[in-house]
Amino acid sequence: MTRFRDFSLRALYEALDAQRQARGLSWSQATREMNGAAGNASGHRLSASTVKGTGTRRIMEGDGILQMLRWLNRTPESFLPGHSETEAARERLPDAGPQQLLRFDTRKIHAALDAERGERNLTWAQVAREIRVGVSSLTHLSKGGRTGFPQVMRIVGWLGLPAAHFTKASNS
């Protein structure tokens, strides 16, 4: 069954801001914590403007959002409207060491999409319409690389799997 609930970037911003304020941190300090040792070692750093931008943007890069969620100790699904905590254990993001980042395994997402597409005898265009994304957004996943929010949550929702199923800890 397809879920038609989008990940709320605004709700993520509000949670980040509440946590930041509760801990008495500036946006720069909070962002430094989100980056942690992994951001320093890998060169993949969030900026304070990117983190603050979650409140106004419609689309954001997925791996950066995973770092924000890691800092909050929350799942992507917890920012879906109407989310229930009953699946919290299944949705928990994988642990990552201090020198690691969480990343989406976009090849794994593509393989799951292709398998489900084949099982349901659908074309890529039909899948894209059901998920409400462009066909190229789906087929591009086969090359690896990055994906974005809220699109990735529509995709995993269509697959009926938690985002954590498609995330991994990475050293780069």
Backbone torsions as a table, in degrees:
resi	resn	phi	psi	omega
1	MET	NA	132.4	-178.7
2	THR	-80.6	132.6	174.4
3	ARG	-93.0	130.2	177.8
4	PHE	-110.5	49.4	177.3
5	ARG	-120.3	125.5	-178.9
6	ASP	-90.7	144.5	171.4
7	PHE	-57.1	133.4	-177.9
8	SER	-96.5	103.9	175.4
9	LEU	-64.1	-34.0	178.5
10	ARG	-63.7	-43.9	178.3
11	ALA	-64.5	-36.3	176.0
12	LEU	-62.6	-45.9	178.3
13	TYR	-56.7	-46.7	-178.9
14	GLU	-61.5	-38.8	177.6
15	ALA	-68.3	-41.4	177.2
16	LEU	-62.0	-45.6	-179.2
17	ASP	-64.5	-41.7	179.1
18	ALA	-63.1	-43.5	178.8
19	GLN	-65.1	-42.8	179.4
20	ARG	-60.0	-48.6	-179.2
21	GLN	-65.6	-42.1	-179.4
22	ALA	-61.1	-30.3	-179.7
23	ARG	-95.3	1.4	178.4
24	GLY	66.0	36.9	-177.6
25	LEU	-106.0	148.4	169.0
26	SER	-78.1	169.2	176.0
27	TRP	-62.6	-37.5	179.3
28	SER	-64.3	-42.7	178.6
29	GLN	-65.6	-43.3	179.3
30	ALA	-62.5	-41.8	-179.8
31	THR	-65.4	-39.6	176.0
32	ARG	-59.1	-41.1	177.5
33	GLU	-64.8	-41.3	179.1
34	MET	-62.4	-40.2	178.8
35	ASN	-68.3	-39.0	179.4
36	GLY	50.5	-161.0	179.8
37	ALA	-66.6	-32.1	-178.2
38	ALA	-63.6	-43.0	179.6
39	GLY	-64.1	-36.9	179.9
40	ASN	-70.4	-40.1	-175.1
41	ALA	-77.1	-36.8	-171.0
42	SER	-93.4	-16.4	-176.4
43	GLY	83.7	-4.4	177.9
44	HIS	-92.5	86.1	-174.6
45	ARG	-108.0	139.0	168.6
46	LEU	-77.4	148.6	172.2
47	SER	-105.7	156.3	178.2
48	ALA	-60.4	-36.0	179.9
49	SER	-67.5	-35.1	176.1
50	THR	-65.0	-46.2	-179.1
51	VAL	-62.8	-46.1	178.7
52	LYS	-64.9	-28.8	-178.9
53	GLY	-69.2	-11.8	179.1
54	THR	-59.6	-24.1	-178.8
55	GLY	-76.0	-17.6	-175.1
56	THR	-124.3	-13.4	-177.1
57	ARG	-84.8	153.7	177.5
58	ARG	-93.3	-27.8	-177.4
59	ILE	-138.0	139.4	176.6
60	MET	-141.5	153.7	-179.0
61	GLU	-64.1	133.4	-171.6
62	GLY	-64.4	-43.5	-176.2
63	ASP	-66.6	-34.3	175.6
64	GLY	-64.8	-42.0	177.9
65	ILE	-62.7	-38.8	177.7
66	LEU	-59.5	-38.0	178.3
67	GLN	-66.2	-38.4	177.8
68	MET	-65.7	-42.1	178.7
69	LEU	-64.4	-38.7	177.8
70	ARG	-60.6	-42.7	179.6
71	TRP	-63.4	-37.9	179.2
72	LEU	-80.5	-13.7	-173.7
73	ASN	58.3	47.1	-179.4
74	ARG	-127.8	161.1	177.5
75	THR	-95.8	156.7	174.1
76	PRO	-58.5	-38.4	-177.9
77	GLU	-63.3	-25.0	-179.8
78	SER	-67.6	-9.6	177.2
79	PHE	-107.5	17.5	172.4
80	LEU	-93.4	134.4	177.3
81	PRO	-56.0	134.8	177.9
82	GLY	77.7	13.3	-178.5
83	HIS	-62.6	140.3	176.1
84	SER	-111.7	142.1	-179.0
85	GLU	-77.1	0.6	-176.4
86	THR	-62.9	-24.0	-179.1
87	GLU	-103.3	13.8	-172.2
88	ALA	-53.9	-42.5	-178.1
89	ALA	-64.4	-39.5	179.9
90	ARG	-70.2	-27.8	-175.7
91	GLU	-90.8	-7.5	-174.9
92	ARG	-59.7	130.2	178.2
93	LEU	-67.6	150.8	-180.0
94	PRO	-66.5	153.4	175.0
95	ASP	-70.8	147.5	176.7
96	ALA	-136.7	140.6	179.1
97	GLY	-69.9	168.6	-177.3
98	PRO	-62.8	-23.2	178.6
99	GLN	-96.6	11.1	-175.3
100	GLN	-117.5	158.2	173.6
101	LEU	-114.1	154.0	169.3
102	LEU	-88.6	137.2	-179.8
103	ARG	-136.5	152.9	171.1
104	PHE	-81.7	138.2	174.0
105	ASP	-92.0	87.8	-173.0
106	THR	-68.6	-27.6	175.1
107	ARG	-65.9	-38.7	177.7
108	LYS	-66.2	-39.1	176.3
109	ILE	-61.4	-47.1	-179.6
110	HIS	-60.4	-44.6	-179.6
111	ALA	-60.9	-41.2	178.1
112	ALA	-66.1	-41.6	176.6
113	LEU	-61.3	-45.9	-178.2
114	ASP	-63.9	-40.2	178.5
115	ALA	-64.1	-45.8	179.8
116	GLU	-66.7	-39.7	177.6
117	ARG	-59.5	-46.9	179.4
118	GLY	-64.5	-42.5	179.6
119	GLU	-62.0	-36.7	-179.3
120	ARG	-91.7	2.2	179.0
121	ASN	54.8	50.2	-179.7
122	LEU	-111.2	154.6	171.3
123	THR	-85.3	165.4	175.7
124	TRP	-61.3	-36.1	179.2
125	ALA	-64.2	-39.5	178.3
126	GLN	-66.4	-41.4	177.8
127	VAL	-62.4	-46.2	-179.6
128	ALA	-59.1	-41.9	177.8
129	ARG	-62.7	-43.6	-179.8
130	GLU	-63.6	-39.0	-177.9
131	ILE	-82.5	-22.4	-177.5
132	ARG	73.7	48.3	174.8
133	VAL	-137.5	168.8	176.0
134	GLY	-76.3	150.0	178.9
135	VAL	-57.3	-44.2	-177.6
136	SER	-63.4	-28.7	176.7
137	SER	-63.6	-33.7	-180.0
138	LEU	-80.3	-47.0	-177.0
139	THR	-70.7	-27.9	177.8
140	HIS	-63.4	-26.9	-179.6
141	LEU	-58.4	-26.7	-178.3
142	SER	-64.6	-19.6	-178.8
143	LYS	-86.4	-2.0	-173.8
144	GLY	82.7	-155.8	179.4
145	GLY	87.4	-149.7	-170.6
146	ARG	-115.6	163.4	175.2
147	THR	-137.8	172.7	-175.5
148	GLY	-129.4	165.3	174.0
149	PHE	-98.1	143.2	5.8
150	PRO	-87.7	-3.5	-175.7
151	GLN	-51.9	-46.7	-176.3
152	VAL	-61.5	-30.6	178.8
153	MET	-74.1	-30.5	173.3
154	ARG	-64.9	-41.3	-178.4
155	ILE	-64.6	-52.2	-178.2
156	VAL	-67.4	-30.1	174.7
157	GLY	-63.7	-41.5	177.8
158	TRP	-62.8	-36.0	178.7
159	LEU	-76.3	-17.1	-179.4
160	GLY	75.4	24.3	-179.2
161	LEU	-123.0	153.5	176.9
162	PRO	-74.1	153.2	178.3
163	ALA	-56.7	-34.5	-179.2
164	ALA	-57.0	-29.0	179.1
165	HIS	-61.3	-23.7	-175.4
166	PHE	-113.8	17.0	178.8
167	THR	-113.8	155.8	179.9
168	LYS	-150.0	155.5	173.1
169	ALA	-82.0	138.4	-176.5
170	SER	-134.9	147.5	176.5
171	ASN	-87.7	-2.9	178.9
172	SER	-144.5	NA	NA
